[in-house]
Amino acid sequence: MCKFSSKLIAWLDKELLDTEAAAMDQHIPACRECREQANAFRQVSHSFAVYARAVPPRAASSPRRRWLVPAAIAAVVLAGVLLWPRGRAATQLEVQQRAQAVAPMPAIAQHRVPIAAHRSPVRWRVQKQAAAWQPVEPTIQIVIPADALFPPGTFPEGVGFVADLRLAADGSAGGLVVRP
Amino acid sequence: MSGDSVPFALSASAFSSTDSGEATKLFEELRKPLLRYLVCLGLSPDEAQDVVQDAFLSLHRHVTSGNSQENIRSWLFRVAHNQARNRQTSYQRRFAAPLDGSCDDMLDHRTPERELLAKEKFRQLRAAIPSLTEAERECLLLRAEGLRYREIGEVLGIATSTVADSVDRAIRKLAEKCNV
């Protein structure tokens, strides 16, 4: 092997001292072995650089949104599944109780009569008002470990999601906040 | 030999409110290379973003408290590297297998033959990368980001001559395994 070979990579990287570099500059054109090796090293260096640059910009382009979106969807679905039937029933019961509690108020009393007769529109209004009397609903907090919902490796370890869910008086989920 | 590091000198005035252009330029210039390096080290994109933010915050504190830096690039890479070391829970796992889907992105699509050749080249490279030691891989990654041997030594806390040896060994390994 050519004795200059050991300095080829440092030479390509322009890391040699001036005197060493000058000697290489003179030698390389005259040595086929060194020229071929230098080409090979240049190629590999280039390929490695391309390789190293290929992934991370993609991976780093929108890192948070990528997993927040499925997380939010999953949380909404899960919250719906877990809370809808019981939440709705409980809330309706609560609304009726509240409506009775405030029965002396004429506006409500008027509305209570049609509840049975014309169900949907009037009940909607009563519920709205019932909700308005006690605007601070208890917050339901659901903690979902990410690995319970997604294949391993989708999210960094230890990531979970907390969904703050506010139930409207009609049992629908309003004001859902999902945070990691 | 050291010409590259000149634009990365920075004074405290770069962070003053009247002269923040310099710091902004620096951030734009070095953010992506830092992210790439960190993700290649095995951090998740989220972690990498956090580390880069922290590194620039540290730089801000460092410079505004009167410490002028001659070579901000290697300073930032060093801070980021050390933070990555502290955080890494999966340091080893990522770099050997990050590129499955993205090989296509870096290929030259001009002819099917060239494409095939390029794919084969990257496949070989990928297979060869696990044969590098951790230090060799880090040296090559930093070199691929354009850092000089001296800067790489500063980042990794090793002598410039050690960097030269590592780079030399690593490129020769890859060249041999990739048959170039």
Interface residues (C-beta under 8 A of the other chain):
Chain A: S6 I9 A10 D13 K14 E15 A40 F41 Q43 V44 S45 S47 F48 A49 V50 Y51 A52 R53 A54 V55 P56 P57 R58 A59 A60 P63 R64 P156 E157
Chain B: M1 K32 L35 R36 L38 V39 C40 S44 P45 D46 E47 A48 Q49 T89 P98 L99 S102 C103 D105 M106 K121 F122 L125 R126 I129 L140 L141 R143 A144 R148 Y149 A164 V167 D168 I171 R172 L174 A175 C178 V180
